[in-house]
């Protein structure tokens, strides 16, 4: 059976439910094959980040070369590049030799608030990698920090911050709105043809560690399977919502733990689409609903083109 190969350049950690670890699970459960290079090591648990260590750039080169010599890398997920040297290495070895489409996570701040990227490294990292990315997937605190803008308090702010980021000549941007103080988690996809909103109700749980990496990895897997951007971002939004719905079924650590990474293989078995919500031929003000069903809960994804 043929399967699409998806490559991740990201960090590893002792928690086992973030970055490379959560990404590989999401890539696998979205029916693609995960490969990776480790860019950094973080020492953490569900209580917080204790430390981080650099990986030597030559080892990143060797990891990428070993994989690309044996596999056809269809798409690449780049997260936690940690400094300008690693960013340059990833750019030099991943892009020219393989022509991989890059999906970039703006990994600047950990879930518990610890910095993952020094302020002085933000500009060189983004200058190197942003021009290569077909889509960037920041959460709203990172977008505000990166742009030097005030914190987001409304959906209008999310859109304004996203448009400001897109002015940096991004091809596409998915602003993650889970940090918004509201009853919903609104994400917005911004492309050169407009904006698409994806909203799901928030679930009262603290176990949402690294949903950013999970969502971005699932998007990468969907793009590798030739889905267009609205479909490739909307479907993973429901995928992650299902994991959050069942997060409290797992007892992992005593702090902010992961979602239920295998929820989509257990009681959540299929996506039930009530209509083709991702068709750009729909009326621009059309609002439709997509439902994902678990054993006892429905998640409604409201889409507005």
N, C-alpha and C positions, 0 to 999 in steps of 0.2 A: 504494500500500500504506500502510495506517495504521500508525503507530509511536508508542509512548509517548515523551513528552518528559521527560527527567530533568535537573534543574538542580543544579549544584554551586556552593557558595560556599566557596572555599578559597584556598590559596596557590599561587603559581607558584614554580618554581625552575630554576636553570641546569642541574641534573642531568638533567631530562627524564623521570624515572621515579618521581616522587612527587607527592602531592597532586593538583592539577588534571590533570596529565599522565597519571599512572597511573589516576586515576579516570575520565577520559574514555575511555581504552582499555577499561577494564573495563565501563563503561556501554555502549559500542558493541558489544563482543563478547558482551554479554548481551542483544543484540537490542533496544536502546532508543537514543534519540537524545540525545547529551550537549549541554548548554549550561552556561555558567558565568559567574561574576563572580570577579575576582581580588581577594582581600582583603589579600594581602601578597606581597612578593617576598623569596625567600631565595636567598642566594648560597652554593652548595654544590657538592661533587663527591662521588665515592664515598668519599673520605677523611674528610669531615666538613662541618659547617656553618660557613661563613666569616663570614656576616653576614646580617642581615635588615632589610628596609625596610618601613615602613608605606605603605599606600595610603590616600589621602585618602577619608574617608567619603562625600563627595558623588559621587566617581567610582563607588563601589560602588552607590549609589542609582541613578545613571544606567545602569549595566550591568544591574541587575535590571529597571528600568523598560523598557529597550529590549527585553529578552528577553520580558518578560511582555506587552508590547503586541503581540507578533507570534506568540507560541507559547502553547499550553496546557500549563503546567507541571504535570505529574502528581505528581511527588515531588521533594523537595529534599534534597541531601546537604550538611551544614554541617561544615566542618573548618577548622582554623587561623584562628579569628576574631581572634587575637593581642591584642586589648584590648577594653575595655568599650565604647568608641565604635563599633567595627566590629560588635560583637555587637548593640548597640542598633539600628544601621542595618539589619542583616540581619533582625532581628526585626520592625522597623517596616515595612519595605518588602516583605518576603517573605511574612509570615504574613497580615496583615489583607486585603491586596489580592488574594491569589491562593488562599488557603486550602490551601496546599501541605502535604502531610505531611512532617515533618522527620525525617531520620535524622541523628543527630549523632555525630561523631567527637570524642572528648575529646583533641584534639591538644595535648599539653602537653610531651612529650619526644620528640626526634628519635631515630631508630634508633641514631645514633652517640652519644647521650647529651646532646646540646645542648638547652637549654630552648627551647621554642617559645612558651610563654605565661608571663609573669611571675607570680610567686606572688600579688602584689597584685591581679592581674587575674582570677584564677581564680574567686573568689566572684561578682563582678559579671557575668562572662561566663556562668557557669552559672546564676545567678539569672535572667538574661534569656532564655536559650535552652532550658534543660532542661525548663521547663514546656511547651514547644512540641513536644518530640521524642516521636515514637512509639517510638523505640528509641535507646539509647545504646550505643556500641561501643568501650569502652576496652580497652587492654591492661592486664596486671596491674601493671606498675610505675606507670602513670598512676593507676589506681584506688587503689593504696596511697598514693601521694603526695597525691592529692586528698582522701582520707579521713583522712590522718594516721595510717595503720595500718602495722604492721611489714611487711616484704617477704613475699611469698607464697613458700612452700616446698612446699606440697602441694595436691592437688586440693580437699581440704577447706577450705584457706585461700581458694582461688579462689571457692568457693561462699559462704563467710562474708563475704568482701569484697564480693561481688556482692549479697548480701542486705542488707548495710549500705548500699550505694549505692541499692538499690531502696527503702529506707526514706525516701529523699528524694522519694518519690511519683513515681518514674519509672513509665512505662507498661510498658516492657520494657527489658531489658538483655542484651547479649551480651558476656560477659567473655572476652577473647582470652587463651588460656593458652600461647601460643607461647614465652614467656620462661621457662616453668617448666623447671627442671633435671630433665628426664625424657626417656624415649625416645619419648614421644608429645606431640602438641600438642592439649591438651584445651580446647575452648571450651564454655561453658555459657550457654544461653539461659534467662533467668529472666523469667517473666511471672506474672500473677495466678492462673494455673491450675497453676503448677508449674515444674519445671526440666527442660530437655532438654540432654543432653551430646552433643557432636560431637567424636570423637577420630580423629586420623589419625597414622600414624607420622611422626616427624621425619626429614628428609632431611639428610645431612651436607653442607651448603653454607653459605657465608657470604652468598650472594646472595639476601637476603630483604628488601631495602630496601622499606619502605612497604607491606608486605603488609596492614597495617591499612587503608590507604586503598583498596587493591584490593578487599579483602573487603567493606568498607562500601559501596563504589560498586556492587559486584555485588549486594549485598543490596538497595540502593535500586532498582536496575533490576528485580530480581525482584518487589519489592513493587509497583512500577509496573505490572507485568503480572498483578497481582491474586493473587499467591501469598500464602498465610498465613505468619505469622512463622516457624514451625518449618521449613516448606519453603523459605522465602525466605532462611533462614540456613544450612540444611544443604546446599543445592545450591551456593551460593558457597564453602562450606568445601572441597568437592571441586574446584571450579573453581580456587581458589588453590593447593590441593595439587598439581594438575597443573602449574601454572606453576612451583612450587618444584622439582618433580621434574626439570624440564627447564631450570632456571635456568643450570646450568653449561654448557649448549650455547652460550650467548652469552658473548662476551668484551667486557665493557663496564667500562672503568675498572680500577683496581688495588685498590680497597677493597671495601666492602659495596655491591654493585650490585643492580640490580633482579632480580626473577624474570623468567621468559620470558613477557612480556605477551601473546604471540601463540601460546603453546603450545596453546591451545584451538582454534586455527584450523589447526594443523599436524597432528602425529601423534595428538594427543588430540582425537578427533572426536565422541565421544558419551559420555553417561553411561549406564551400564548399571545399572538399578535391579532388584535381585533381589526386592524386595518394596516395598509401599507403607509406607515406614518412618516417614512423618510423619503417620500417621493417629492422632489422639488417642483413638480408640476402642480402641486396642491396650491390652492388659493393662499396668498401670503399671510392672511389672518386666520388660517385654518388651525384649529386646536383639536387634536385627537388624543386618544389614550391607548397606551400599550400596557398590558397586564402581565405580570409574572406571578405565578401561583406557587406558594409553598403549601405545606399540609394544612395550615390553619390561618394563613394571612395572605392578603393580596397587596401587591405593591403596584401603585399606579404611576406610570411615567407619563407626564404631560409634556407634549412636544408642541412647540410653537415655531413656525417658520417665519 
